[in-house]
Every structure is written in structure tokens, then in C-alpha cells.
Amino acid sequence: MGMPFILLNLKTYTEGSGQRAHHIAEAAQQVAEESGVEIGIAPSYMNIHPMSMHYSLPVYAQHVDAAAPGAHTGSVTVEALRSAGATGSLVNHSERRLTLADIDAAVTQLRSAGLISVVCSNNIATSAAAAALGPDFVAIEPPELIGGTVSVSQANPEIITGTVDAVQRVNPSVKILTGAGIHSGECVKVAVDLGTAGVLLASSVVKAKAPISVLRDLVSKL
């Protein structure tokens, strides 16, 4: 993975579905090529395969279950993600929480499949606990700031520096992303200056009238 890294979660927003999802992916790929910044995209499960075929962007799942292939109706397995062409997956997003045992199982299965794990956490203590499981990334996102216009970089920079310190003490090989309210190049610059590998964001790009303009601004200070 290159640094810095911007991971764009399309969630299930109407603006991030159907042809609009491809419009956002095209914009992300163009900005990545222009800037040299690595941009990944996390579409709905149904879009993982077509996006992995049509774009050079790393494509992530928004969620993965710890279930092995078998009699687990409705589960999204690591094997299914790999077959669909995913690069990796978010794990334990604040909108899709898992038990500690399931986080551990998901990270282990992703690692065994050669896929990247991004474990989301909501505070310094859970970030340290997540780092102990050996994921590729821990993404710190205070839930109260998700979807807002005030970024964690502005509202609570101490949670970023505290997470960086805690994760590095537990497992120095784990990289940190920061999210919640990220909306500008200044937000991204501050996050990187505070020691993270990049950002995880959603609505500021997905809901924008011109996603490419927001994406260009996000990389403008790197």
C-alpha cells in the first residue's frame, strides 16, 4: 500500500449506488493518477466485482463476516470477497459492529486469504486492542463525528495522536487511518502530520455534486 492512503466508503447512500458509484470510481481513479496518492473505494458488495474489473483502484468490502464457507445464509465470507476481486475489507465499522472474537476471526481469515484488513475503532483503548489482533490498518473514527462537517482532525486531534502512540506500542507494523468528518485537504494533511497513514471517509465525497472536485481538494496539500 502506498502512503498516504485515502479509503472512500460509499456505504449504501443513494448517491453511491448504481451508475453514480461508477462515476465516483472514475473520479477517484483520475485523481489518483493525477496526484500519485493511493485512493481505494469500498462500494456495496454487489459492486465489488464490476469495480475490480473496470478500475485499477483497490476495491474494499464494507463488511465481512467471520463465517467460513458453508451453511451460513446471508453471510459475506472472505472467500466470496476474494472471488469477487476485493483487495480487502473494513471490519467492525461503527455501523456494523462485531464481537471481539469475530473481529479476530475476520482479520485472521483475511490475512490467510492475502487480503487487507481495516479494523475500525472508536477510541484509543479499542484501537490498541484492535492492533493486538495484527490487522493491516486500524481506523480511528469517533462515532459522534461521523457524517458531520467537523473533522476529527479539528475536533479531537488528541485521539489521533493517542491512537498512533497506543497502536505503535502494541504492534508497530499496524498502520493507522483516521476518519469522521473528513472533508478537505487540510483535514487530510493534519491527519497525516499527526502520524497516520491516511484517512477513511464517505459522505463528503459521495454526496458531493462534483465528487472529483472534493477528491482533488483532499489530495491538494499532500
C-alpha positions as CSV (number, residue, x, y, z in Angstrom):
1,M,0.0,0.0,0.0
2,G,1.2,3.5,-0.8
3,M,1.2,6.4,1.6
4,P,-0.8,8.4,2.1
5,F,-3.9,6.3,1.6
6,I,-7.4,7.6,1.1
7,L,-10.2,5.0,1.5
8,L,-13.6,6.1,0.3
9,N,-16.6,4.2,1.8
10,L,-19.7,4.5,-0.4
11,K,-21.9,3.0,2.3
12,T,-25.5,2.5,1.0
13,Y,-26.1,6.1,0.0
14,T,-28.3,6.5,-3.0
15,E,-25.6,8.8,-4.3
16,G,-23.1,6.0,-4.1
17,S,-25.3,3.4,-5.9
18,G,-25.8,2.3,-9.5
19,Q,-24.2,4.4,-12.2
20,R,-23.3,7.1,-9.7
21,A,-21.0,4.6,-7.9
22,H,-19.1,4.2,-11.2
23,H,-19.0,8.0,-11.7
24,I,-17.3,8.3,-8.2
25,A,-14.9,5.4,-9.0
26,E,-13.9,7.1,-12.3
27,A,-13.2,10.4,-10.5
28,A,-11.2,8.6,-7.8
29,Q,-9.1,6.8,-10.4
30,Q,-8.5,10.1,-12.3
31,V,-7.4,11.9,-9.1
32,A,-5.2,9.0,-8.0
33,E,-3.4,9.1,-11.4
34,E,-3.0,12.9,-11.3
35,S,-1.7,13.1,-7.8
36,G,0.1,9.8,-7.1
37,V,-2.0,9.4,-3.9
38,E,-3.4,5.9,-3.5
39,I,-7.2,6.0,-3.3
40,G,-9.3,2.9,-2.5
41,I,-13.0,2.5,-2.8
42,A,-15.4,0.5,-0.7
43,P,-18.7,0.0,-2.7
44,S,-21.6,-2.2,-1.9
45,Y,-20.9,-5.9,-2.1
46,M,-22.7,-6.1,-5.4
47,N,-20.3,-3.6,-7.0
48,I,-17.1,-5.2,-5.8
49,H,-16.7,-7.5,-8.9
50,P,-17.5,-4.9,-11.6
51,M,-15.4,-2.3,-10.0
52,S,-12.4,-4.6,-9.6
53,M,-12.7,-5.4,-13.3
54,H,-13.2,-1.9,-14.6
55,Y,-10.8,0.2,-12.4
56,S,-7.3,0.0,-11.2
57,L,-8.3,1.2,-7.8
58,P,-8.0,-1.1,-4.8
59,V,-11.6,-2.2,-4.0
60,Y,-12.6,-3.0,-0.5
61,A,-15.7,-4.6,1.0
62,Q,-17.6,-2.5,3.6
63,H,-18.0,-5.6,5.8
64,V,-17.0,-9.2,6.2
65,D,-18.4,-11.9,8.4
66,A,-16.3,-14.4,10.3
67,A,-18.2,-17.3,8.8
68,A,-16.4,-20.0,6.8
69,P,-18.0,-21.1,3.5
70,G,-20.9,-23.4,4.3
71,A,-24.4,-23.2,5.8
72,H,-24.3,-19.5,6.7
73,T,-27.2,-18.0,4.7
74,G,-26.7,-14.3,4.0
75,S,-23.1,-14.1,5.3
76,V,-20.4,-12.3,3.4
77,T,-17.4,-14.6,3.6
78,V,-13.7,-13.8,3.0
79,E,-13.7,-16.4,0.2
80,A,-16.6,-14.6,-1.5
81,L,-14.7,-11.3,-1.3
82,R,-11.6,-12.8,-2.8
83,S,-13.5,-14.4,-5.6
84,A,-15.3,-11.0,-6.3
85,G,-11.9,-9.3,-6.7
86,A,-11.7,-7.4,-3.4
87,T,-8.4,-6.1,-2.1
88,G,-9.5,-6.2,1.5
89,S,-12.3,-5.3,3.8
90,L,-13.5,-2.9,6.5
91,V,-14.1,-4.8,9.8
92,N,-16.2,-3.6,12.7
93,H,-17.3,-0.3,11.2
94,S,-19.3,1.7,13.7
95,E,-22.4,0.9,11.6
96,R,-21.7,-2.8,11.6
97,R,-20.1,-3.7,14.9
98,L,-18.7,-7.2,15.6
99,T,-17.7,-9.1,18.8
100,L,-14.0,-9.2,19.6
101,A,-14.0,-12.9,18.7
102,D,-15.5,-12.2,15.3
103,I,-13.1,-9.3,14.6
104,D,-10.2,-11.7,15.4
105,A,-11.6,-14.4,13.1
106,A,-12.2,-11.9,10.3
107,V,-8.7,-10.5,10.5
108,T,-7.2,-14.0,10.6
109,Q,-9.2,-15.1,7.6
110,L,-8.4,-12.0,5.6
111,R,-4.7,-12.4,6.3
112,S,-4.8,-16.1,5.3
113,A,-6.6,-15.1,2.0
114,G,-4.0,-12.4,1.3
115,L,-6.5,-9.7,1.7
116,I,-6.1,-6.4,3.7
117,S,-7.9,-5.8,6.9
118,V,-9.0,-2.3,8.1
119,V,-10.4,-2.6,11.6
120,C,-12.4,0.3,12.7
121,S,-12.4,1.5,16.3
122,N,-13.9,4.4,18.3
123,N,-11.3,5.3,21.0
124,I,-7.7,4.8,22.0
125,A,-8.3,1.7,24.1
126,T,-10.2,-0.2,21.4
127,S,-7.6,0.9,18.9
128,A,-4.9,-0.7,21.0
129,A,-7.0,-3.9,21.4
130,A,-7.5,-4.0,17.6
131,A,-3.8,-3.6,17.0
132,A,-3.1,-6.7,19.1
133,L,-5.0,-8.7,16.5
134,G,-2.5,-7.8,13.8
135,P,-4.7,-6.1,11.2
136,D,-3.1,-4.1,8.4
137,F,-4.8,-0.9,9.5
138,V,-6.7,0.4,12.5
139,A,-9.1,3.2,11.5
140,I,-10.0,5.5,14.4
141,E,-13.4,7.1,14.0
142,P,-15.2,8.8,16.9
143,P,-18.9,7.9,16.1
144,E,-20.2,11.3,17.2
145,L,-18.3,13.0,14.3
146,I,-19.2,10.5,11.5
147,G,-21.2,12.1,8.7
148,G,-20.6,15.6,10.1
149,T,-18.7,18.7,8.8
150,V,-16.3,18.9,11.7
151,S,-13.4,16.5,11.3
152,V,-11.7,14.5,14.0
153,S,-8.5,16.3,12.9
154,Q,-10.1,19.5,14.1
155,A,-12.3,18.4,17.0
156,N,-10.1,15.9,18.7
157,P,-6.5,15.7,17.4
158,E,-5.5,14.1,20.7
159,I,-7.5,10.9,19.9
160,I,-5.4,10.6,16.7
161,T,-2.0,11.1,18.4
162,G,-3.1,8.9,21.3
163,T,-4.2,6.2,18.9
164,V,-0.9,6.4,17.0
165,D,1.1,6.1,20.2
166,A,-1.0,3.2,21.6
167,V,-1.0,1.2,18.3
168,Q,2.7,1.7,17.9
169,R,3.4,0.4,21.4
170,V,1.2,-2.7,20.7
171,N,2.2,-3.5,17.1
172,P,4.5,-1.2,15.2
173,S,3.6,-2.9,11.9
174,V,-0.1,-1.8,12.1
175,K,-0.8,1.4,10.1
176,I,-3.4,4.0,11.3
177,L,-6.2,5.7,9.3
178,T,-8.4,8.4,10.7
179,G,-12.0,9.2,9.9
180,A,-15.1,11.0,10.9
181,G,-15.9,14.4,9.3
182,I,-13.0,14.4,6.9
183,H,-13.9,16.8,4.2
184,S,-10.9,18.8,3.0
185,G,-7.3,18.8,2.1
186,E,-6.5,20.4,5.4
187,C,-8.2,17.6,7.3
188,V,-6.1,15.1,5.4
189,K,-2.9,17.0,5.9
190,V,-3.4,17.3,9.6
191,A,-4.2,13.6,9.9
192,V,-1.0,12.7,8.1
193,D,1.1,15.2,10.0
194,L,-0.2,13.6,13.3
195,G,1.3,10.3,12.2
196,T,-1.5,8.4,10.4
197,A,-1.1,6.7,7.0
198,G,-4.2,8.4,5.6
199,V,-8.0,8.8,6.0
200,L,-11.3,6.9,5.8
201,L,-14.2,9.0,4.6
202,A,-17.6,8.8,3.0
203,S,-20.3,11.5,2.8
204,S,-18.2,14.5,1.9
205,V,-17.3,12.8,-1.4
206,V,-20.3,10.5,-2.0
207,K,-22.9,13.3,-1.5
208,A,-21.0,16.0,-3.4
209,K,-22.4,17.4,-6.6
210,A,-18.9,17.1,-8.1
211,P,-17.0,14.3,-6.4
212,I,-13.9,14.9,-8.4
213,S,-13.6,18.5,-7.1
214,V,-13.7,17.2,-3.5
215,L,-11.2,14.5,-4.2
216,R,-8.8,16.9,-5.8
217,D,-9.1,19.1,-2.7
218,L,-8.5,16.1,-0.4
219,V,-5.1,15.5,-2.1
220,S,-4.2,19.1,-2.6
221,K,-2.0,19.5,0.5
222,L,-0.1,16.2,0.3
